């Protein structure tokens, strides 16, 4: 008989097996531990559908700290929902969400980047689509005149060819602890996941999936900001995952662009548009993107006093760093 209940540590091997089978064949126990047992608000709230000894369905809410108008909330990232193919069509996903909405009472609101398969199930249970998150791009070079890269370059990086009295240097991911005395600046009038140094260490240093490169912008002895990136060499793409200014600084990316061209040569630098407009200077809407953008859904936990501003994407600061896929 199928039972919906909370996750227990002894369920881990069967959960990983299900995630490999129905979600991603490369999913590892190290990734599971990083997401659900090592996050700074761990453990995650996880609902399971159990059929005898088999885990037939999995839904997790990875908890984070969100700040709205100076007030802290528990925000949960809906992540990796999956139902065993042999049990699909039985309403299990809906039952998992209903269980979460009745039992995960320490959560104030949810967000996710649901794909086409899971999006209808979330919307059916009250999540609202407020996206899409659209790509903006800065092209740092080109091979041929009048190519796509040339056109994007002319509209983006070519507008930023000026000198800055700043120093950009790459830092080791192991050096993040040196910044614990600095205070990250919240983007003005934005809802955001708090980028504390412990959170950034978890997100980028402990992540078992990807290699990240971190750059520091400084003026004299003052550290102004950190930029977290992921370089995908085979595509010549540089993803801006997070920009974290410190007290007294602003959300500006232009200082980094020329050093990025020198370091990575001809690359397309990508970021989502749901960020302060000051970050989008020298970026243009991606002219080759055939999709409307990344889906973005939010929901209040039933009965929680959360501002309705969460339902307007213009109020959010959302980067690829908010999605643990990148």
PADOSE-80857 format. One record per residue (C-alpha): residue number from 0; chain; x, y, z. Coordinates in nm, 4 decimals. Each point is the difference from the previous one (the first is absolute). Example, Ala and Ser with C-alpha at 12.3 -4.5 7.8 and 13.67 -1.06 7.14 Angstrom:
// residues 2
> num	chaine	east	north	up
> 0	A	1.2300	-0.4500	0.7800
> 1	A	0.1370	0.3440	-0.0660
//
This chain:
// residues 326
> num	chaine	east	north	up
> 0	A	0.0000	0.0000	0.0000
> 1	A	0.1354	0.3396	-0.0987
> 2	A	0.0952	0.2267	0.2913
> 3	A	0.0862	0.3714	-0.0114
> 4	A	0.2404	0.0932	0.2791
> 5	A	0.3078	0.1995	0.0919
> 6	A	0.3475	-0.1070	-0.1074
> 7	A	0.2221	-0.1891	0.2427
> 8	A	0.3780	-0.0227	-0.0267
> 9	A	-0.0192	-0.3730	-0.0646
> 10	A	-0.2044	0.0793	-0.3155
> 11	A	0.2970	0.1702	-0.1648
> 12	A	0.1287	-0.2897	-0.2186
> 13	A	-0.3474	-0.0666	-0.1402
> 14	A	-0.0579	0.3722	-0.0610
> 15	A	0.3270	0.0308	-0.1914
> 16	A	-0.0918	-0.3088	-0.2016
> 17	A	-0.3388	0.1519	-0.0907
> 18	A	0.1606	0.3333	-0.0957
> 19	A	0.2436	-0.1861	-0.2246
> 20	A	-0.2788	-0.1997	-0.1590
> 21	A	-0.2608	0.2709	-0.0504
> 22	A	0.1916	0.3265	0.0052
> 23	A	0.3733	-0.0117	-0.0825
> 24	A	0.2118	-0.3123	-0.0469
> 25	A	0.3050	0.1944	0.1223
> 26	A	-0.1619	0.0989	0.3302
> 27	A	0.2331	-0.0940	0.2887
> 28	A	-0.0226	-0.0480	0.3733
> 29	A	0.2499	0.2863	0.0360
> 30	A	-0.2440	0.2310	-0.1765
> 31	A	-0.2872	-0.1214	0.2181
> 32	A	0.2019	0.0621	0.3173
> 33	A	0.1076	0.3440	-0.1206
> 34	A	-0.3568	0.1049	-0.0778
> 35	A	-0.1852	-0.1473	0.2927
> 36	A	0.2434	-0.0695	0.2847
> 37	A	0.2693	0.2702	-0.0359
> 38	A	-0.2038	0.3063	-0.0942
> 39	A	0.0252	0.2693	0.2705
> 40	A	-0.3683	-0.0548	0.0850
> 41	A	0.0206	-0.3774	-0.0321
> 42	A	-0.1644	-0.2381	0.0097
> 43	A	-0.2344	0.0648	-0.2883
> 44	A	-0.3673	-0.0795	0.0423
> 45	A	-0.0600	-0.3085	-0.2149
> 46	A	-0.3204	-0.1914	-0.0727
> 47	A	0.0078	-0.3571	-0.1280
> 48	A	-0.2519	-0.2348	-0.1537
> 49	A	0.0929	-0.3467	0.1276
> 50	A	-0.1378	-0.3256	-0.1368
> 51	A	0.1245	-0.2779	0.2248
> 52	A	0.3798	0.0256	-0.0135
> 53	A	-0.0036	0.2057	-0.3185
> 54	A	0.0167	0.3817	-0.0146
> 55	A	-0.2494	0.0783	-0.2741
> 56	A	-0.0019	0.3796	0.0245
> 57	A	0.2257	0.2776	0.1268
> 58	A	-0.0491	0.3735	0.0620
> 59	A	0.2469	0.2243	0.1846
> 60	A	-0.0166	0.3572	0.1315
> 61	A	0.3525	0.1376	0.0448
> 62	A	-0.0195	0.2780	0.2585
> 63	A	0.1696	0.3379	-0.0295
> 64	A	-0.0236	0.3431	0.1600
> 65	A	-0.1838	0.2611	-0.2072
> 66	A	-0.0157	0.3702	0.0813
> 67	A	-0.2972	0.2211	-0.0882
> 68	A	0.0013	0.3633	0.1146
> 69	A	0.2586	-0.0827	0.2651
> 70	A	-0.1999	-0.2912	0.1444
> 71	A	0.1249	-0.3597	-0.0098
> 72	A	-0.2106	-0.2875	-0.1260
> 73	A	0.0562	-0.3712	-0.0558
> 74	A	-0.0069	-0.0505	-0.3753
> 75	A	0.0033	-0.3512	-0.1425
> 76	A	0.1339	-0.1002	-0.3392
> 77	A	-0.2143	-0.2829	-0.1431
> 78	A	0.2583	-0.2353	-0.1425
> 79	A	0.0214	-0.3330	-0.1841
> 80	A	-0.3632	-0.1195	0.0209
> 81	A	-0.0217	-0.3442	-0.1530
> 82	A	-0.2410	-0.2921	-0.0166
> 83	A	0.1102	-0.3499	-0.0987
> 84	A	-0.1135	-0.0628	-0.3609
> 85	A	-0.1858	-0.3127	0.1136
> 86	A	-0.2127	0.2092	0.2393
> 87	A	-0.0802	0.2986	-0.2199
> 88	A	-0.3583	0.0934	-0.0780
> 89	A	-0.1150	-0.0790	0.3556
> 90	A	-0.0004	0.3565	0.1395
> 91	A	0.3118	-0.0575	0.2119
> 92	A	0.1588	0.3361	-0.0812
> 93	A	-0.3163	0.1811	0.1114
> 94	A	-0.0079	-0.2007	0.3229
> 95	A	0.3641	0.0864	0.0700
> 96	A	-0.0713	0.3711	-0.0436
> 97	A	-0.3121	-0.0225	0.2166
> 98	A	0.2064	-0.1686	0.2721
> 99	A	0.2576	0.2799	-0.0193
> 100	A	-0.2671	0.2712	0.0168
> 101	A	-0.1438	-0.1597	0.3141
> 102	A	0.3200	-0.0953	0.1820
> 103	A	0.2963	0.2209	-0.0995
> 104	A	-0.1182	0.2750	0.2330
> 105	A	0.3372	0.1686	0.0598
> 106	A	-0.0003	0.1158	-0.3648
> 107	A	-0.1470	0.3408	-0.0891
> 108	A	0.0020	-0.0236	-0.3790
> 109	A	0.1340	-0.2075	-0.2893
> 110	A	0.1664	0.0570	-0.3361
> 111	A	0.1151	-0.2220	-0.2853
> 112	A	0.1127	-0.0197	-0.3618
> 113	A	-0.2452	-0.2713	-0.1018
> 114	A	0.0300	-0.1646	-0.3408
> 115	A	-0.2901	-0.0802	-0.2313
> 116	A	-0.0580	-0.3367	0.1672
> 117	A	-0.0327	0.1217	0.3586
> 118	A	-0.1342	0.3517	-0.0553
> 119	A	-0.3693	-0.1017	-0.0437
> 120	A	0.0094	-0.1975	0.3256
> 121	A	0.1371	0.2955	0.1938
> 122	A	-0.2493	0.2423	-0.1542
> 123	A	-0.2876	-0.2371	0.0804
> 124	A	0.0967	0.0209	0.3681
> 125	A	0.0232	0.3791	0.0139
> 126	A	0.3444	0.0958	-0.1280
> 127	A	-0.0097	0.3054	-0.2297
> 128	A	0.2148	0.0471	-0.3076
> 129	A	0.1554	0.3472	0.0169
> 130	A	0.2848	-0.0529	-0.2490
> 131	A	0.1535	-0.0403	-0.2424
> 132	A	0.3602	0.0765	0.0904
> 133	A	0.1504	0.1268	-0.3248
> 134	A	0.3645	-0.0222	-0.1015
> 135	A	0.2078	0.3108	-0.0577
> 136	A	0.3377	-0.0327	-0.1696
> 137	A	0.3272	0.1866	-0.0445
> 138	A	0.2207	-0.1256	-0.2868
> 139	A	0.3691	0.0770	0.0592
> 140	A	0.1314	-0.0852	-0.3481
> 141	A	-0.0730	-0.1402	-0.3440
> 142	A	0.1662	-0.1949	-0.2831
> 143	A	-0.1706	0.1575	-0.3011
> 144	A	-0.1513	0.3367	-0.0794
> 145	A	-0.3787	0.0030	-0.0353
> 146	A	-0.0285	-0.3343	0.1783
> 147	A	-0.2471	-0.0476	0.2846
> 148	A	0.2880	0.0436	0.2466
> 149	A	0.1040	0.3260	-0.1689
> 150	A	-0.3522	0.1441	0.0213
> 151	A	-0.0330	-0.0910	0.3696
> 152	A	0.3528	0.1303	0.0673
> 153	A	-0.0849	0.3341	-0.1636
> 154	A	-0.3069	0.0377	0.2187
> 155	A	0.1589	-0.1181	0.3242
> 156	A	0.3731	-0.0174	0.0778
> 157	A	0.1003	0.2630	-0.2576
> 158	A	-0.1992	0.2552	0.2017
> 159	A	0.2161	-0.0650	0.3072
> 160	A	0.3496	0.0593	-0.1360
> 161	A	0.1201	0.2469	0.2583
> 162	A	0.2491	-0.0096	0.2799
> 163	A	-0.0954	-0.0480	0.3641
> 164	A	0.2144	0.0867	0.2986
> 165	A	-0.0595	-0.3387	0.1508
> 166	A	0.1772	-0.3266	0.0612
> 167	A	-0.1530	-0.3328	-0.0933
> 168	A	0.1727	-0.3122	0.1277
> 169	A	-0.0973	-0.3647	0.0216
> 170	A	-0.0193	-0.1501	0.3463
> 171	A	0.0060	-0.3584	0.1153
> 172	A	-0.3332	-0.1462	0.0999
> 173	A	0.1735	-0.1029	0.3242
> 174	A	0.0528	0.3678	0.0857
> 175	A	-0.3670	0.0871	0.0487
> 176	A	0.0399	-0.0199	0.3775
> 177	A	0.2247	0.3075	-0.0190
> 178	A	-0.3058	0.2114	-0.0841
> 179	A	-0.2066	-0.0808	0.3092
> 180	A	0.0509	0.3518	0.1396
> 181	A	-0.1621	0.1568	-0.3086
> 182	A	-0.3749	0.0583	-0.0232
> 183	A	-0.1730	-0.0921	-0.3287
> 184	A	-0.2292	0.2733	-0.1311
> 185	A	-0.3603	-0.0940	-0.0674
> 186	A	-0.1228	0.1291	-0.3385
> 187	A	-0.2281	0.2940	0.0717
> 188	A	-0.3738	-0.0752	0.0053
> 189	A	0.0599	-0.3617	-0.1015
> 190	A	-0.0965	-0.3385	0.1427
> 191	A	0.3127	-0.2081	0.0210
> 192	A	0.1595	-0.3067	0.1509
> 193	A	0.2490	0.1308	0.2532
> 194	A	0.3554	-0.0403	-0.1324
> 195	A	0.1808	-0.0407	0.3304
> 196	A	0.3575	-0.1285	-0.0175
> 197	A	-0.1047	-0.3373	0.1540
> 198	A	-0.2695	-0.0275	-0.2678
> 199	A	0.2502	0.0816	-0.2768
> 200	A	0.2454	-0.2562	0.1390
> 201	A	-0.2725	-0.2640	-0.0067
> 202	A	-0.1238	0.1006	-0.3456
> 203	A	0.3360	0.0200	-0.1763
> 204	A	0.2773	-0.1590	0.2067
> 205	A	-0.1859	-0.3126	0.1125
> 206	A	-0.1902	-0.0624	-0.3242
> 207	A	0.1133	-0.3422	-0.1296
> 208	A	-0.1248	0.0543	-0.3566
> 209	A	0.1772	0.2946	-0.1589
> 210	A	0.3207	0.2013	0.0095
> 211	A	-0.0492	0.3713	0.0632
> 212	A	0.2273	0.2991	-0.0463
> 213	A	-0.0267	0.3000	0.2310
> 214	A	0.1241	0.3503	-0.0767
> 215	A	0.0536	0.2914	0.2361
> 216	A	-0.0456	0.3668	-0.0866
> 217	A	0.1962	0.2341	0.2254
> 218	A	0.1027	0.3643	0.0177
> 219	A	0.3195	0.0450	0.1964
> 220	A	-0.0339	-0.2159	0.3085
> 221	A	-0.3823	-0.0023	-0.0126
> 222	A	-0.1774	-0.3091	-0.1309
> 223	A	-0.3051	0.1247	-0.1892
> 224	A	-0.1614	-0.3209	-0.1292
> 225	A	0.0396	-0.3671	-0.0913
> 226	A	-0.1178	-0.1520	-0.3271
> 227	A	-0.0735	-0.3743	-0.0101
> 228	A	0.0257	-0.1588	-0.3436
> 229	A	-0.0062	-0.3315	-0.1799
> 230	A	0.1865	-0.0342	-0.3287
> 231	A	-0.1301	-0.2544	-0.2524
> 232	A	0.2970	-0.0338	-0.2337
> 233	A	-0.1640	-0.2151	-0.2704
> 234	A	-0.2678	0.2664	-0.0538
> 235	A	0.2221	0.3003	0.0775
> 236	A	-0.2628	0.1131	0.2484
> 237	A	0.0738	0.1801	0.3250
> 238	A	-0.2938	-0.0140	0.2427
> 239	A	-0.0339	0.2755	0.2583
> 240	A	-0.1386	-0.1930	0.2951
> 241	A	0.0217	0.2694	0.2666
> 242	A	0.1233	0.3537	0.0509
> 243	A	0.0428	0.0852	0.3676
> 244	A	0.0868	0.3626	0.0803
> 245	A	0.1091	0.0881	0.3513
> 246	A	-0.1029	0.2903	0.2193
> 247	A	0.0512	0.3305	-0.1782
> 248	A	0.0065	-0.1568	-0.3484
> 249	A	-0.2481	-0.0391	-0.2843
> 250	A	-0.1333	-0.2669	-0.2340
> 251	A	0.2287	0.0702	-0.2960
> 252	A	0.1528	-0.2561	-0.2371
> 253	A	0.1766	0.2234	-0.2532
> 254	A	0.3279	-0.0006	0.1973
> 255	A	0.0261	-0.3744	-0.0580
> 256	A	-0.0682	-0.0129	-0.3743
> 257	A	0.3402	0.0981	-0.1433
> 258	A	0.1889	-0.2319	0.2412
> 259	A	-0.2420	-0.2786	-0.0991
> 260	A	0.0833	0.0598	-0.3677
> 261	A	0.3715	-0.0253	0.0771
> 262	A	-0.0470	-0.3162	0.2056
> 263	A	-0.2518	-0.1867	-0.2168
> 264	A	0.0484	0.1646	-0.3444
> 265	A	-0.3064	-0.0169	-0.2250
> 266	A	-0.2838	-0.1032	0.2306
> 267	A	-0.3683	0.0680	0.0427
> 268	A	-0.0695	0.1164	0.3554
> 269	A	-0.3479	-0.0973	0.1196
> 270	A	-0.2261	0.1184	0.2813
> 271	A	-0.3732	0.0106	0.0718
> 272	A	-0.1860	0.3292	-0.0152
> 273	A	-0.1612	-0.0099	0.3507
> 274	A	0.2815	0.2052	0.1549
> 275	A	0.0715	0.3711	0.0617
> 276	A	0.0037	0.1923	-0.3288
> 277	A	0.3497	0.1249	0.0809
> 278	A	0.1282	-0.3534	-0.0606
> 279	A	-0.1467	-0.0120	-0.3504
> 280	A	0.2101	0.2859	-0.1392
> 281	A	0.1831	-0.1326	-0.3106
> 282	A	-0.2275	-0.3044	-0.0190
> 283	A	-0.2690	-0.0582	-0.2619
> 284	A	-0.2906	-0.2406	-0.0277
> 285	A	0.1262	-0.3281	-0.1427
> 286	A	-0.0937	0.0198	-0.3712
> 287	A	0.0377	-0.3742	-0.0630
> 288	A	-0.2067	-0.1327	0.2880
> 289	A	-0.3022	-0.1756	-0.1507
> 290	A	-0.1579	-0.0601	0.3417
> 291	A	-0.1838	0.2695	0.1898
> 292	A	0.2184	-0.0600	0.3051
> 293	A	0.0385	-0.2049	0.3158
> 294	A	-0.3229	-0.0780	0.1832
> 295	A	-0.0331	0.1491	0.3509
> 296	A	-0.2779	-0.0946	0.2446
> 297	A	-0.0784	0.1156	0.3537
> 298	A	-0.2532	-0.0867	0.2720
> 299	A	-0.0789	0.1058	0.3541
> 300	A	-0.0268	-0.2664	0.2656
> 301	A	-0.3689	-0.0130	0.0985
> 302	A	-0.0841	0.2616	0.2614
> 303	A	0.3456	0.1596	0.0150
> 304	A	0.0265	0.3806	0.0104
> 305	A	0.2229	0.0634	-0.3004
> 306	A	-0.0231	0.3180	-0.2137
> 307	A	-0.1800	-0.0359	-0.3313
> 308	A	0.3043	0.1629	-0.1600
> 309	A	0.1391	-0.3529	-0.0478
> 310	A	-0.2418	-0.0418	-0.2923
> 311	A	0.1649	0.2738	-0.2088
> 312	A	0.3294	-0.0998	-0.1631
> 313	A	0.1050	0.3663	-0.0092
> 314	A	0.0398	-0.0202	0.3776
> 315	A	0.2456	-0.2908	-0.0105
> 316	A	0.3770	-0.0371	-0.0229
> 317	A	0.0412	-0.3392	-0.1667
> 318	A	0.3238	-0.1329	-0.1485
> 319	A	0.1150	-0.3341	-0.1286
> 320	A	0.1583	-0.0392	0.3432
> 321	A	-0.3513	-0.0425	0.1391
> 322	A	-0.0329	-0.3195	-0.2010
> 323	A	0.2258	-0.2783	0.1232
> 324	A	0.0053	-0.1508	-0.3505
> 325	A	0.2631	0.2502	-0.1218
//
